[in-house]
Amino acid sequence: MRLLVVDDEAPARARLKRLLGELGHPDIIEAESASEALVRLRETAIDLVLLDVNMPGMDGLSLASLERLPPVIFVTGDPSHAARAFDVEAADFITKPVNVERLARALRRAQRSAVLPERDEAPLRLRVIDADRERFVDPRAVEVFRAEHKYVAFTLRDEELLVRESLDELETLLAPHGFLRVHRGALVKLAAIQSLDGEAVTLASGAQAPVSRRSLPALRAALREQARREP
């Protein structure tokens, strides 16, 4: 199996990789955040995800709730999340420190997990805040969503619009559609990025969005993969 280990702590990833190697699983990919994990899942066929819960940005439970993810084993130091982990149909839940026998049982259980049938994909729409009429937009046409006070703002066809969803909610919704959280206040469409300069990206429209230092590695990895796929 090709495995993806997602944990924001490098020593935890290294220990898990070592144990997985002992169990005969050398094909392991790493990610230090949920956003980086989504990039890895887009670029590589993954059979199983070993996932921490508490991480900066999107947490592991939010990532695992996305549709069409491979089977997930949670590996976390906080046992209080077990009930919610199985609510998102996790294959297993392991508490740290991990021992090799418990990990082996979890892997066997994950391999026995039934594959869920694919669901028909519903139209993707966001309801815009408008006092005069009910309006909906396709969020995939937006370049950047920006947190502004209690709303999220964006520009579409030269019109400034607002939605009530938080950036965390939009990140969960749109990450499978090529959007990446590059800052606590900005979610951008990767395909719209024209350049990365220091602490900002420039988009196709000429607009800019800030990039945090923490988000920079995942963004660079996503841009490299995007460039590799382009003809």
Summary of the structure (lengths in Angstrom):
residues: 231
radius of gyration: 18.8
end to end distance: 29.5
largest distance: 62.7
contacts: 676
relative contact order: 0.12
helix: 35%
strand: 28%
